[in-house]
């Protein structure tokens, strides 16, 4: 058996010598052959060996908020030039799924079951530099510093993406909180392993059921406070920490400097450390702390997000990569339409254009885009052979967003 490929390496036909010649002629007549170089003739076994070297890389992109969440803003996609992204979305097979936040998607993907909450706190603990010791096997809870502000009749929450907090400030605020609770409730001890990520470990106090921080950003908090059997205890703690933080001299300094006050704490992501982790990914890329922690826990390599996709081309062809592209999420959460559009333009230039070329040239066996959104999640799967499917015409991003 023979296979015939054009100068770009695309498969045009297979079979006997004569059948392969007929496939090449048909492709030429239909305009599929863009590079009229002499075709490459190989035996079937030789082609399989070549494919295992050059076409085996799998790449999975996790892209929260690729589609603008507010459908009423009809002009959001106007004058956006996104030929590579639109080409990938249009050529791929699409599968729709239920709405999931980034943290839930990542936990699911790495084989982590939901406990009372998604157990983000015990997982990120290690990535933030704390090994869980013999005395630490309690229920860990994230207790992140946030800024609350009144807008119309709502008390809205802003996370650390819109304010800066230094290690010294985090230490000062948690020291004041711990001093207060040392007498009334010594189990509540805040651990600022990262300026924007604080932790507490519960032994006897019943833990709350909570909402993910990403679910609450730029929303009214009154309907999203801790719930469940112990909700009364945790809502009281929520109010108490607000009053304590409001009185801190550091917040008077921040206010004088025009910086948002650190005037509350959001409890979320509680759980005990999962027993096991599992993943098919050999390499995880991104700037998301939970993705980093999960990669470390399951033995995969982890790297900070590179500036552009071409860096991945130099990795092992047999690797399975997960790349977390979350630069759009914060812009969408805070209704920053201009910033979202600019970030999407950057992704088109540095990620979608190189990846479109890699798929077209057969350098990627499979590219999958998992798009998380407020209206639902969509998976777009593109294989190198899909680029030849001329009947899958390119559609604008607004069509894929609906």
Kinemage of the C-alpha trace (Angstrom):
@kinemage 1
@onewidth
@group {chain A} dominant
@subgroup {mainchain}
@vectorlist {calphas} color= white
{ca unk a 1} P 0.000 0.000 0.000
{ca unk a 2} L 1.117 3.568 -0.738
{ca unk a 3} L 0.229 6.935 0.752
{ca unk a 4} L 0.703 10.194 -1.111
{ca unk a 5} L 1.294 13.498 0.623
{ca unk a 6} L 1.723 16.978 -0.795
{ca unk a 7} L 4.692 19.216 -0.067
{ca unk a 8} L 3.161 20.281 3.272
{ca unk a 9} L 2.796 16.679 4.395
{ca unk a 10} L -0.999 16.462 4.094
{ca unk a 11} L -2.474 13.077 3.246
{ca unk a 12} L -4.098 13.190 -0.221
{ca unk a 13} L -4.834 9.528 -0.808
{ca unk a 14} L -3.837 5.960 -0.207
{ca unk a 15} L -4.026 2.548 -1.856
{ca unk a 16} L -2.192 1.178 -4.840
{ca unk a 17} L 0.169 3.284 -6.859
{ca unk a 18} L -2.571 4.004 -9.393
{ca unk a 19} L -5.179 4.840 -6.737
{ca unk a 20} L -2.788 7.249 -5.045
{ca unk a 21} L -2.089 8.962 -8.376
{ca unk a 22} L -5.816 9.382 -8.953
{ca unk a 23} L -6.231 10.907 -5.471
{ca unk a 24} L -3.449 13.404 -6.190
{ca unk a 25} L -5.029 14.380 -9.503
{ca unk a 26} L -8.439 14.831 -7.909
{ca unk a 27} L -7.014 16.972 -5.132
{ca unk a 28} L -5.154 19.113 -7.659
{ca unk a 29} L -8.322 19.641 -9.702
{ca unk a 30} L -10.262 20.689 -6.600
{ca unk a 31} L -7.582 23.178 -5.587
{ca unk a 32} L -6.612 21.365 -2.387
{ca unk a 33} L -2.920 21.141 -3.232
{ca unk a 34} L -1.491 24.523 -2.286
{ca unk a 35} L 2.166 23.484 -2.622
{ca unk a 36} L 2.684 21.789 -6.024
{ca unk a 37} L 5.955 20.195 -4.964
{ca unk a 38} L 6.762 16.610 -5.957
{ca unk a 39} L 4.614 14.316 -3.804
{ca unk a 40} L 6.221 12.133 -1.189
{ca unk a 41} L 5.716 8.384 -1.792
{ca unk a 42} L 6.247 6.059 1.158
{ca unk a 43} L 5.181 2.592 2.124
{ca unk a 44} L 2.434 2.265 4.707
{ca unk a 45} L 4.818 1.069 7.425
{ca unk a 46} L 7.240 3.916 6.762
{ca unk a 47} L 4.457 6.465 6.972
{ca unk a 48} L 3.260 5.124 10.311
{ca unk a 49} L 6.779 5.475 11.697
{ca unk a 50} L 7.032 9.035 10.373
{ca unk a 51} L 3.644 9.947 11.817
{ca unk a 52} L 4.657 8.677 15.255
{ca unk a 53} L 7.570 11.120 15.210
{ca unk a 54} L 5.918 14.208 13.764
{ca unk a 55} L 2.164 14.052 14.310
{ca unk a 56} L 1.721 12.683 17.816
{ca unk a 57} L 1.706 15.887 19.897
{ca unk a 58} L -1.574 16.626 21.675
{ca unk a 59} L -2.296 20.144 22.873
{ca unk a 60} L -5.239 21.159 25.069
{ca unk a 61} L -6.043 24.824 25.692
{ca unk a 62} L -8.242 25.853 28.607
{ca unk a 63} L -9.657 29.298 27.786
{ca unk a 64} L -12.105 30.844 30.258
{ca unk a 65} L -14.213 33.700 28.864
{ca unk a 66} L -13.165 33.322 25.231
{ca unk a 67} L -16.704 34.468 24.450
{ca unk a 68} L -17.989 37.699 25.997
{ca unk a 69} L -20.495 36.788 28.748
{ca unk a 70} L -23.015 39.576 28.131
{ca unk a 71} L -24.973 38.887 24.943
{ca unk a 72} L -26.626 42.312 25.137
{ca unk a 73} L -23.334 43.977 24.162
{ca unk a 74} L -23.835 43.256 20.472
{ca unk a 75} L -20.859 45.256 19.221
{ca unk a 76} L -18.233 43.453 21.324
{ca unk a 77} L -16.897 41.470 18.333
{ca unk a 78} L -17.125 44.321 15.817
{ca unk a 79} L -13.922 44.962 13.822
{ca unk a 80} L -12.014 42.186 15.600
{ca unk a 81} L -9.721 40.466 13.100
{ca unk a 82} L -9.448 36.859 14.304
{ca unk a 83} L -8.883 34.699 11.200
{ca unk a 84} L -6.810 32.049 12.975
{ca unk a 85} L -9.131 31.625 15.961
{ca unk a 86} L -12.218 31.595 13.757
{ca unk a 87} L -10.557 29.091 11.453
{ca unk a 88} L -9.774 26.740 14.336
{ca unk a 89} L -13.254 26.994 15.831
{ca unk a 90} L -14.886 26.428 12.445
{ca unk a 91} L -12.790 23.444 11.374
{ca unk a 92} L -13.107 21.615 14.670
{ca unk a 93} L -15.810 19.340 15.996
{ca unk a 94} L -17.746 21.003 18.804
{ca unk a 95} L -19.258 19.460 21.907
{ca unk a 96} L -21.286 21.431 24.435
{ca unk a 97} L -21.133 20.839 28.178
{ca unk a 98} L -22.473 22.150 31.461
{ca unk a 99} L -21.310 25.379 33.043
{ca unk a 100} L -18.208 24.894 35.199
{ca unk a 101} L -15.837 27.365 36.781
{ca unk a 102} L -12.094 27.038 36.158
{ca unk a 103} L -11.438 25.436 39.543
{ca unk a 104} L -14.151 22.819 39.047
{ca unk a 105} L -12.903 22.035 35.527
{ca unk a 106} L -9.323 21.602 36.718
{ca unk a 107} L -10.279 19.393 39.650
{ca unk a 108} L -12.445 17.207 37.406
{ca unk a 109} L -9.689 16.932 34.830
{ca unk a 110} L -7.151 15.779 37.413
{ca unk a 111} L -9.478 13.225 38.964
{ca unk a 112} L -10.379 15.226 42.080
{ca unk a 113} L -13.917 14.735 43.370
{ca unk a 114} L -15.883 17.521 44.958
{ca unk a 115} L -16.045 17.271 48.733
{ca unk a 116} L -18.260 19.695 50.594
{ca unk a 117} L -16.457 22.280 48.432
{ca unk a 118} L -14.013 21.804 45.619
{ca unk a 119} L -10.878 21.175 47.757
{ca unk a 120} L -8.771 24.001 46.361
{ca unk a 121} L -7.160 25.003 49.675
{ca unk a 122} L -5.327 21.757 50.552
{ca unk a 123} L -4.165 21.389 46.936
{ca unk a 124} L -2.728 24.896 46.525
{ca unk a 125} L -1.195 24.767 50.003
{ca unk a 126} L 1.856 22.833 48.807
{ca unk a 127} L 2.395 25.055 45.765
{ca unk a 128} L 2.399 28.021 48.151
{ca unk a 129} L 5.207 26.421 50.148
{ca unk a 130} L 3.493 24.558 52.978
{ca unk a 131} L 3.916 20.814 53.279
{ca unk a 132} L 1.034 19.165 55.128
{ca unk a 133} L 2.594 17.614 58.233
{ca unk a 134} L 1.279 15.186 60.808
{ca unk a 135} L -0.405 17.967 62.761
{ca unk a 136} L -1.900 19.599 59.634
{ca unk a 137} L -4.298 16.868 58.532
{ca unk a 138} L -7.360 18.922 59.218
{ca unk a 139} L -9.826 20.687 57.005
{ca unk a 140} L -8.062 23.453 55.085
{ca unk a 141} L -9.906 26.530 53.935
{ca unk a 142} L -8.823 29.455 51.790
{ca unk a 143} L -9.430 32.802 53.471
{ca unk a 144} L -8.395 35.315 50.835
{ca unk a 145} L -8.233 39.094 51.366
{ca unk a 146} L -10.799 40.978 49.279
{ca unk a 147} L -12.216 44.455 48.817
{ca unk a 148} L -15.917 45.100 49.297
{ca unk a 149} L -17.592 48.227 47.956
{ca unk a 150} L -21.158 49.463 47.618
{ca unk a 151} L -22.536 50.006 44.131
{ca unk a 152} L -26.177 50.997 43.884
{ca unk a 153} L -27.847 48.682 46.399
{ca unk a 154} L -25.273 45.875 46.120
{ca unk a 155} L -22.211 45.026 48.184
{ca unk a 156} L -19.789 43.934 45.458
{ca unk a 157} L -16.580 41.922 45.874
{ca unk a 158} L -13.252 42.591 44.168
{ca unk a 159} L -10.343 40.155 44.373
{ca unk a 160} L -6.588 40.708 44.192
{ca unk a 161} L -6.640 41.088 40.413
{ca unk a 162} L -7.751 44.688 40.921
{ca unk a 163} L -5.601 45.646 43.921
{ca unk a 164} L -2.068 45.057 45.123
{ca unk a 165} L -1.170 43.723 48.545
{ca unk a 166} L 2.435 43.295 49.638
{ca unk a 167} L 3.832 40.490 51.810
{ca unk a 168} L 4.393 43.004 54.602
{ca unk a 169} L 0.784 44.198 54.425
{ca unk a 170} L -0.521 40.624 54.462
{ca unk a 171} L 1.633 39.854 57.498
{ca unk a 172} L 0.453 42.965 59.338
{ca unk a 173} L -3.229 42.273 58.729
{ca unk a 174} L -3.113 38.563 59.599
{ca unk a 175} L -1.108 39.277 62.748
{ca unk a 176} L -3.842 41.671 63.899
{ca unk a 177} L -6.560 39.125 63.094
{ca unk a 178} L -4.732 36.293 64.831
{ca unk a 179} L -4.150 38.411 67.921
{ca unk a 180} L -7.883 39.058 68.165
{ca unk a 181} L -9.000 35.452 67.632
{ca unk a 182} L -6.304 33.999 69.905
{ca unk a 183} L -8.604 34.599 72.880
{ca unk a 184} L -12.093 34.086 71.471
{ca unk a 185} L -11.463 31.379 68.880
{ca unk a 186} L -7.823 30.171 68.749
{ca unk a 187} L -8.569 27.655 65.984
{ca unk a 188} L -9.026 30.584 63.593
{ca unk a 189} L -5.412 31.362 62.738
{ca unk a 190} L -4.692 32.973 59.385
{ca unk a 191} L -1.649 31.778 57.467
{ca unk a 192} L -0.559 34.244 54.714
{ca unk a 193} L 1.527 31.887 52.557
{ca unk a 194} L 1.054 34.291 49.659
{ca unk a 195} L 0.005 37.948 49.982
{ca unk a 196} L -3.255 37.253 48.128
{ca unk a 197} L -3.807 33.679 49.361
{ca unk a 198} L -4.422 33.097 53.052
{ca unk a 199} L -5.285 29.803 54.739
{ca unk a 200} L -6.825 28.472 57.928
{ca unk a 201} L -6.862 24.880 59.195
{ca unk a 202} L -9.929 23.620 61.042
{ca unk a 203} L -9.866 20.778 63.557
{ca unk a 204} L -13.061 21.075 65.584
{ca unk a 205} L -15.114 23.917 64.086
{ca unk a 206} L -17.640 22.561 61.548
{ca unk a 207} L -16.577 23.807 58.093
{ca unk a 208} L -18.878 25.874 55.903
{ca unk a 209} L -20.170 25.224 52.428
{ca unk a 210} L -18.918 28.017 50.233
{ca unk a 211} L -18.928 29.499 46.773
{ca unk a 212} L -15.739 29.663 44.713
{ca unk a 213} L -14.100 33.077 44.750
{ca unk a 214} L -14.330 33.158 40.939
{ca unk a 215} L -18.116 32.789 41.234
{ca unk a 216} L -18.406 35.855 43.444
{ca unk a 217} L -16.069 38.349 41.757
{ca unk a 218} L -17.851 41.600 40.876
{ca unk a 219} L -21.137 40.265 42.259
{ca unk a 220} L -23.239 41.043 45.288
{ca unk a 221} L -22.092 38.897 48.190
{ca unk a 222} L -25.232 38.827 50.319
{ca unk a 223} L -26.732 35.857 48.471
{ca unk a 224} L -23.379 34.056 48.165
{ca unk a 225} L -22.221 33.909 51.784
{ca unk a 226} L -21.297 30.573 53.452
{ca unk a 227} L -24.252 28.213 53.738
{ca unk a 228} L -25.125 24.842 55.228
{ca unk a 229} L -25.513 23.696 58.835
{ca unk a 230} L -22.672 25.881 60.145
{ca unk a 231} L -23.570 28.957 58.105
{ca unk a 232} L -24.435 31.025 61.198
{ca unk a 233} L -20.933 30.619 62.634
{ca unk a 234} L -19.229 31.536 59.376
{ca unk a 235} L -21.431 34.491 58.553
{ca unk a 236} L -20.634 35.838 62.004
{ca unk a 237} L -16.907 35.384 61.296
{ca unk a 238} L -17.368 37.104 57.943
{ca unk a 239} L -18.885 40.152 59.657
{ca unk a 240} L -16.383 40.119 62.517
{ca unk a 241} L -13.355 40.106 60.240
{ca unk a 242} L -14.850 43.017 58.295
{ca unk a 243} L -15.076 45.141 61.427
{ca unk a 244} L -11.546 44.200 62.510
{ca unk a 245} L -10.016 44.983 59.123
{ca unk a 246} L -11.895 48.264 58.855
{ca unk a 247} L -10.198 49.453 62.066
{ca unk a 248} L -6.649 48.630 60.968
{ca unk a 249} L -4.233 51.589 60.557
{ca unk a 250} L -2.939 49.992 57.365
{ca unk a 251} L -6.285 50.577 55.701
{ca unk a 252} L -6.195 54.244 56.649
{ca unk a 253} L -2.832 54.463 54.872
{ca unk a 254} L -4.186 52.653 51.828
{ca unk a 255} L -7.191 54.948 51.744
{ca unk a 256} L -4.970 58.049 51.899
{ca unk a 257} L -2.924 56.654 48.997
{ca unk a 258} L -6.008 55.941 46.901
{ca unk a 259} L -5.616 52.158 47.122
{ca unk a 260} L -8.627 49.874 47.663
{ca unk a 261} L -9.117 48.859 51.282
{ca unk a 262} L -8.501 45.267 52.327
{ca unk a 263} L -11.756 45.212 54.243
{ca unk a 264} L -12.971 41.623 54.154
{ca unk a 265} L -12.036 37.959 53.771
{ca unk a 266} L -13.649 35.414 51.501
{ca unk a 267} L -13.790 31.873 52.850
{ca unk a 268} L -13.845 29.243 50.095
{ca unk a 269} L -12.316 26.104 48.560
{ca unk a 270} L -12.314 23.995 51.711
{ca unk a 271} L -11.464 20.331 52.048
{ca unk a 272} L -8.956 17.697 53.079
{ca unk a 273} L -6.047 16.685 50.878
{ca unk a 274} L -7.203 14.229 48.174
{ca unk a 275} L -5.666 10.776 48.390
{ca unk a 276} L -4.697 10.552 44.725
{ca unk a 277} L -4.373 12.613 41.565
{ca unk a 278} L -4.487 11.429 37.971
{ca unk a 279} L -3.849 13.022 34.612
{ca unk a 280} L -2.774 12.123 31.085
{ca unk a 281} L -0.926 15.415 30.718
{ca unk a 282} L 2.852 15.313 30.740
{ca unk a 283} L 3.315 19.100 30.782
{ca unk a 284} L 1.129 21.891 32.179
{ca unk a 285} L 1.672 25.533 31.224
{ca unk a 286} L 0.069 28.586 32.810
{ca unk a 287} L 0.025 31.169 35.569
{ca unk a 288} L -2.875 29.665 37.507
{ca unk a 289} L -1.928 28.498 41.012
{ca unk a 290} L -4.371 25.571 41.045
{ca unk a 291} L -3.097 24.287 37.683
{ca unk a 292} L 0.448 24.507 39.030
{ca unk a 293} L -0.468 22.677 42.221
{ca unk a 294} L -2.290 19.894 40.367
{ca unk a 295} L 0.613 19.391 37.981
{ca unk a 296} L 3.057 19.107 40.884
{ca unk a 297} L 0.762 16.696 42.722
{ca unk a 298} L 0.434 14.260 39.814
{ca unk a 299} L 4.081 14.396 38.733
{ca unk a 300} L 3.626 16.374 35.514
{ca unk a 301} L 6.061 19.100 34.489
{ca unk a 302} L 4.890 22.645 35.088
{ca unk a 303} L 6.071 25.827 33.361
{ca unk a 304} L 4.962 29.435 33.502
{ca unk a 305} L 2.950 30.485 30.473
{ca unk a 306} L 5.298 31.336 27.588
{ca unk a 307} L 4.805 34.486 25.552
{ca unk a 308} L 3.712 32.567 22.475
{ca unk a 309} L 2.776 29.110 21.251
{ca unk a 310} L 5.921 28.556 19.195
{ca unk a 311} L 7.769 27.618 22.398
{ca unk a 312} L 5.746 24.412 22.542
{ca unk a 313} L 6.975 23.323 19.133
{ca unk a 314} L 10.396 22.657 20.622
{ca unk a 315} L 9.077 20.154 23.163
{ca unk a 316} L 8.905 16.378 22.823
{ca unk a 317} L 6.484 15.338 20.042
{ca unk a 318} L 4.971 12.651 22.255
{ca unk a 319} L 3.997 15.072 25.039
{ca unk a 320} L 0.417 15.851 25.995
{ca unk a 321} L 0.196 19.495 26.969
{ca unk a 322} L -2.381 21.460 28.935
{ca unk a 323} L -2.140 25.235 28.541
{ca unk a 324} L -4.233 27.550 30.721
{ca unk a 325} L -4.904 30.803 28.862
{ca unk a 326} L -6.798 32.846 31.462
{ca unk a 327} L -5.947 36.426 30.479
{ca unk a 328} L -9.528 37.057 29.309
{ca unk a 329} L -11.244 35.874 32.488
{ca unk a 330} L -10.512 38.844 34.709
{ca unk a 331} L -11.451 41.348 31.994
{ca unk a 332} L -14.773 39.600 31.432
{ca unk a 333} L -15.503 39.260 35.163
{ca unk a 334} L -15.064 43.001 35.690
{ca unk a 335} L -16.914 43.967 32.464
{ca unk a 336} L -13.761 45.494 30.974
{ca unk a 337} L -14.781 45.250 27.326
{ca unk a 338} L -11.813 47.214 25.992
{ca unk a 339} L -9.286 45.187 27.980
{ca unk a 340} L -10.975 41.934 26.919
{ca unk a 341} L -10.771 42.881 23.230
{ca unk a 342} L -7.113 43.869 23.534
{ca unk a 343} L -6.266 40.624 25.318
{ca unk a 344} L -8.058 38.620 22.624
{ca unk a 345} L -6.022 40.386 19.945
{ca unk a 346} L -2.841 39.379 21.769
{ca unk a 347} L -3.980 35.762 21.980
{ca unk a 348} L -4.740 35.768 18.263
{ca unk a 349} L -1.262 37.049 17.440
{ca unk a 350} L 0.818 34.983 19.839
{ca unk a 351} L -1.240 31.809 20.209
{ca unk a 352} L -3.965 31.194 17.659
{ca unk a 353} L -1.992 32.206 14.567
{ca unk a 354} L 1.010 29.951 15.378
{ca unk a 355} L -1.272 27.073 16.393
{ca unk a 356} L -3.346 27.387 13.226
{ca unk a 357} L -0.140 27.088 11.209
{ca unk a 358} L 1.066 24.117 13.284
{ca unk a 359} L -2.180 22.232 12.763
{ca unk a 360} L -2.221 23.034 9.054
{ca unk a 361} L 1.358 21.823 8.656
{ca unk a 362} L 0.597 18.617 10.552
{ca unk a 363} L 2.867 19.468 13.483
{ca unk a 364} L 0.018 18.870 15.931
{ca unk a 365} L -1.886 15.611 15.938
{ca unk a 366} L -4.742 17.154 17.903
{ca unk a 367} L -5.598 20.581 19.262
{ca unk a 368} L -8.474 20.944 21.707
{ca unk a 369} L -9.920 24.225 22.944
{ca unk a 370} L -12.045 24.032 26.092
{ca unk a 371} L -13.956 27.285 26.350
{ca unk a 372} L -15.565 28.080 29.710
{ca unk a 373} L -18.357 30.615 29.791
{ca unk a 374} L -21.337 31.877 31.744
{ca unk a 375} L -23.772 30.424 29.187
{ca unk a 376} L -22.115 27.010 29.005
{ca unk a 377} L -18.862 25.306 28.130
{ca unk a 378} L -17.786 24.176 24.668
{ca unk a 379} L -15.002 21.862 23.518
{ca unk a 380} L -13.583 22.358 20.013
{ca unk a 381} L -11.391 19.497 18.785
{ca unk a 382} L -9.255 20.017 15.678
{ca unk a 383} L -7.083 17.410 13.982
{ca unk a 384} L -4.662 18.060 11.144
{ca unk a 385} L -6.946 16.316 8.658
{ca unk a 386} L -9.802 18.678 9.543
{ca unk a 387} L -8.037 21.523 7.774
{ca unk a 388} L -8.855 19.807 4.447
{ca unk a 389} L -12.581 19.705 5.180
{ca unk a 390} L -13.545 22.536 2.852
{ca unk a 391} L -17.250 22.103 3.678
{ca unk a 392} L -16.556 23.383 7.179
{ca unk a 393} L -16.518 27.042 6.201
{ca unk a 394} L -15.044 29.696 8.464
{ca unk a 395} L -17.665 31.434 10.607
{ca unk a 396} L -17.240 34.582 12.731
{ca unk a 397} L -16.613 34.246 16.436
{ca unk a 398} L -20.084 35.624 17.220
{ca unk a 399} L -21.654 32.510 15.643
{ca unk a 400} L -19.577 30.181 17.848
{ca unk a 401} L -20.416 32.240 20.933
{ca unk a 402} L -24.189 31.717 20.541
